[in-house]
Each structure stands twice: as C-alpha cells, then as structure tokens.
Amino acid sequence: MVSSFGWLDVDAEQWQQMLEVVDLFRETGTVDDLGVGTIRDAISDPLFPGTSARVGPTLRGSCPPSWAL
C-alpha cells in the first residue's frame, strides 16, 4: 500500500517548508533515540540465540554441536 498526502500552499515560504518535510521522508536510516534497541538485543540474544537480525561473523548458539544431539 502506498501512502500519499497533499497540501495547498499560498506562498513560496510555505512551499519551501513542505519541500523540506517531504525530504525528511526520503531518509532511509533509522535512529534509536531512546536506546531501547540495545536493551532489546541484550535480552533477546541469550533467550533466542541465532535469531538476531544483526549481521555478524558467526551465529553463536544457533546450532548445537553434534555431540550434544
């Protein structure tokens, strides 16, 4: 589903302000202002190993060693 919005501008100043707002939607990065992502990762990694969406060098704990099976 594609979202859209419209506006009526009366002068050049309002037009420029709306262009600045539209440019904010073009940013692709995310910012964790509250810092809850770090807490979430600290709790979820030990509880659910190997299910993290983070890209890392290894997936520790995702598969038990063969002797444990």
DOBADREN-304143 format. One record per residue: x, y, z of N, C-alpha, C in turn. Coordinates in nm, 2 decimals. Atoms other than C-alpha are relative to their C-alpha. Example, Ala and Ser with C-alpha at 12.3 -4.5 7.8 and 13.67 -1.06 7.14 Angstrom:
! residues 2
[node [0.09, -0.12, 0.00], [1.23, -0.45, 0.78], [0.09, 0.12, 0.00]]
[node [-0.09, -0.11, 0.00], [1.37, -0.11, 0.71], [-0.08, 0.11, 0.08]]
***
This chain:
! residues 69
[node [0.08, -0.12, 0.00], [0.00, 0.00, 0.00], [0.09, 0.12, 0.00]]
[node [-0.08, -0.13, 0.01], [0.14, 0.34, -0.10], [-0.07, 0.11, 0.07]]
[node [0.06, -0.12, -0.07], [0.08, 0.64, 0.12], [0.02, 0.12, -0.08]]
[node [-0.02, -0.13, 0.07], [0.03, 0.98, -0.02], [-0.07, 0.11, 0.08]]
[node [0.06, -0.12, -0.07], [-0.06, 1.33, 0.11], [0.01, 0.12, -0.10]]
[node [0.01, -0.12, 0.09], [-0.14, 1.66, -0.05], [-0.01, 0.13, 0.09]]
[node [0.01, -0.12, -0.08], [-0.13, 2.02, 0.06], [-0.03, 0.12, -0.10]]
[node [0.02, -0.12, 0.08], [-0.23, 2.37, -0.06], [0.10, 0.10, 0.06]]
[node [-0.08, -0.10, -0.04], [0.03, 2.63, -0.04], [-0.04, 0.14, -0.06]]
[node [0.05, -0.13, 0.04], [-0.03, 3.00, -0.06], [0.12, 0.09, -0.05]]
[node [-0.11, -0.07, 0.04], [0.32, 3.14, -0.09], [0.13, -0.08, -0.01]]
[node [-0.13, 0.07, 0.02], [0.68, 3.05, -0.16], [0.06, -0.06, 0.13]]
[node [-0.05, 0.04, -0.13], [0.77, 3.02, 0.21], [-0.06, -0.14, 0.04]]
[node [0.07, 0.12, -0.03], [0.50, 2.75, 0.27], [0.05, -0.11, -0.10]]
[node [-0.05, 0.10, 0.10], [0.61, 2.57, -0.05], [0.13, -0.06, 0.04]]
[node [-0.13, 0.04, -0.04], [0.97, 2.56, 0.07], [-0.01, -0.09, 0.12]]
[node [0.01, 0.08, -0.12], [0.87, 2.43, 0.41], [-0.06, -0.14, -0.03]]
[node [0.05, 0.13, 0.03], [0.67, 2.15, 0.26], [0.10, -0.09, -0.07]]
[node [-0.11, 0.08, 0.07], [0.96, 2.05, 0.03], [0.10, -0.05, 0.11]]
[node [-0.09, 0.05, -0.11], [1.18, 2.02, 0.35], [-0.06, -0.11, 0.07]]
[node [0.07, 0.11, -0.06], [0.92, 1.80, 0.51], [0.00, -0.12, -0.09]]
[node [-0.01, 0.11, 0.10], [0.90, 1.58, 0.20], [0.14, -0.06, 0.00]]
[node [-0.14, 0.05, 0.00], [1.28, 1.55, 0.20], [0.03, -0.09, 0.12]]
[node [-0.03, 0.08, -0.12], [1.27, 1.41, 0.56], [-0.05, -0.14, -0.02]]
[node [0.05, 0.14, 0.02], [1.07, 1.11, 0.43], [0.09, -0.08, -0.09]]
[node [-0.09, 0.07, 0.09], [1.34, 1.03, 0.18], [0.12, -0.06, 0.07]]
[node [-0.11, 0.05, -0.08], [1.59, 0.95, 0.46], [-0.03, -0.15, 0.02]]
[node [0.02, 0.14, -0.01], [1.64, 0.57, 0.47], [0.05, -0.05, 0.13]]
[node [-0.06, 0.05, -0.12], [1.83, 0.54, 0.80], [-0.10, 0.01, 0.12]]
[node [0.08, 0.00, -0.12], [1.68, 0.48, 1.14], [0.09, 0.04, 0.12]]
[node [-0.07, -0.04, -0.12], [1.78, 0.63, 1.48], [-0.08, -0.05, 0.12]]
[node [0.06, 0.04, -0.12], [1.71, 0.47, 1.81], [0.02, 0.10, 0.11]]
[node [-0.01, -0.11, -0.10], [1.66, 0.78, 2.02], [0.00, -0.04, 0.14]]
[node [0.02, 0.04, -0.14], [1.55, 0.61, 2.33], [0.11, -0.11, 0.05]]
[node [-0.10, 0.10, -0.03], [1.82, 0.34, 2.32], [-0.06, -0.14, 0.04]]
[node [0.06, 0.13, -0.03], [1.58, 0.05, 2.36], [0.04, -0.11, -0.08]]
[node [-0.05, 0.10, 0.08], [1.73, -0.14, 2.08], [0.12, -0.08, 0.06]]
[node [-0.11, 0.06, -0.07], [2.04, -0.21, 2.28], [-0.05, -0.09, 0.11]]
[node [0.06, 0.08, -0.11], [1.83, -0.33, 2.58], [-0.07, -0.13, -0.06]]
[node [0.07, 0.11, 0.07], [1.62, -0.55, 2.34], [0.10, -0.10, -0.04]]
[node [-0.10, 0.10, 0.05], [1.93, -0.71, 2.19], [0.06, -0.07, 0.12]]
[node [-0.06, 0.06, -0.11], [2.08, -0.77, 2.53], [-0.09, -0.11, 0.06]]
[node [0.10, 0.10, -0.06], [1.77, -0.96, 2.65], [-0.03, -0.11, -0.10]]
[node [0.04, 0.10, 0.09], [1.68, -1.14, 2.33], [0.11, -0.09, -0.05]]
[node [-0.10, 0.09, 0.05], [2.02, -1.27, 2.23], [0.02, -0.12, 0.09]]
[node [-0.01, 0.12, -0.08], [2.06, -1.50, 2.53], [-0.13, -0.09, 0.00]]
[node [0.13, 0.08, 0.00], [1.69, -1.61, 2.52], [-0.02, -0.07, -0.13]]
[node [0.03, 0.06, 0.13], [1.67, -1.67, 2.15], [0.13, 0.01, -0.09]]
[node [-0.13, -0.01, 0.07], [2.03, -1.73, 2.02], [-0.02, -0.04, -0.15]]
[node [0.01, 0.04, 0.15], [2.07, -1.74, 1.64], [-0.12, 0.06, -0.07]]
[node [0.12, -0.05, 0.07], [1.75, -1.55, 1.57], [0.02, 0.15, -0.02]]
[node [-0.03, -0.14, 0.01], [1.91, -1.20, 1.57], [0.00, 0.04, -0.15]]
[node [-0.01, -0.05, 0.14], [1.87, -0.99, 1.25], [0.13, 0.07, -0.03]]
[node [-0.13, -0.06, 0.02], [2.21, -0.84, 1.30], [0.09, -0.08, -0.08]]
[node [-0.10, 0.08, 0.08], [2.48, -0.94, 1.06], [0.13, 0.00, 0.08]]
[node [-0.12, 0.02, -0.08], [2.78, -1.08, 1.24], [0.09, -0.11, -0.06]]
[node [-0.09, 0.10, 0.06], [3.08, -1.31, 1.18], [-0.05, -0.14, 0.02]]
[node [0.05, 0.13, -0.03], [2.91, -1.61, 1.34], [-0.14, 0.00, 0.06]]
[node [0.13, 0.02, -0.06], [2.58, -1.74, 1.46], [0.02, -0.09, 0.12]]
[node [-0.03, 0.08, -0.12], [2.68, -1.85, 1.81], [-0.13, -0.05, 0.06]]
[node [0.11, 0.06, -0.07], [2.44, -2.08, 1.97], [-0.12, -0.04, -0.09]]
[node [0.11, 0.03, 0.09], [2.22, -2.13, 1.66], [-0.02, -0.15, -0.02]]
[node [0.00, 0.14, 0.02], [2.31, -2.49, 1.62], [0.08, -0.07, 0.10]]
[node [-0.08, 0.07, -0.10], [2.42, -2.73, 1.89], [0.10, -0.08, -0.06]]
[node [-0.10, 0.09, 0.05], [2.73, -2.93, 1.85], [-0.05, -0.14, -0.02]]
[node [0.05, 0.13, 0.04], [2.69, -3.27, 1.70], [0.00, -0.10, 0.12]]
[node [0.00, 0.09, -0.11], [2.79, -3.44, 2.03], [-0.11, 0.02, 0.10]]
[node [0.11, -0.03, -0.09], [2.50, -3.27, 2.21], [-0.13, -0.06, -0.05]]
[node [0.13, 0.06, 0.05], [2.24, -3.43, 1.98], [-0.01, -0.14, 0.04]]
***
